[in-house]
């Protein structure tokens, strides 16, 4: 992500990018002027095509290198764990299934940047020789004019620098902002997800408390049922005793009646 200095520069980079694109167009005009020294129209078209292809290739290469150098760094974080208290007082760790931002691109950019810088520094002494070989090999493709080799080297340096600056500044101005928006949205979704998970944990705790209350009520009901059963058994026992007494009374009354007769 961009730092404070980048945040200050970002609003002013639009004008710089416009100027760099103007330099790109000016380079095409210079190529047109160079190709006009050709002796025939087919040679003119050939020179224009070769120069445009070289300019396009090195421009895109420069943009790619600028993009690699300009990719903002994303600070990765490990997924967090949320703790919740169960109804029995014990703590339970609930892992939040949250997607983290993917930092593979900026890691690759960092590796490639170090490789390019390291290789470039070790091969600085070979640059003049490489440019000389390039100049000699490109002369025939650019019409074998006295200035063909020099012009080929100029196209190479001009457009690779222009492409690098455009790729780097565009990445810092546009891609960095978009990356930051994406990371902010991801963090917002993570916070919302964490909030929902915490709410679910609270509801789970409340549900556990209600289940505990229902369990206690069931135990109370079971006790009441047992008491009612005991009372019923006592009533039945007393009823049987009363029936026995009534029978005894009836028997005694019959005996008394028989004696009287």
Buried (B, 14 or more C-beta within 10 A) or exposed (E): BBEEEBEEBBEEBEEBBEEBEEBBEEBEEBBBEBBEEBEEEEEBEBBBEBBBEBBEBBBBBBBBBBBBBBBBBBEEEEEEEBEBEEBEEEEEEBEBEBEBBEBEEBBEBBEBBEEEEEEEEEEEEEEEEEBEEBBEEBBEBBBEBEEBBBBBBBBBEBBBBBBBBBBBBBBBBBBBBEBBEEBEEBBEEBEEBBEEBBEEBEEBBEEEEEEEEEEEEEEEEEEEEEEEEEEEEEEEEEEEEEEEEEEEEEEEEEEEEEEEE
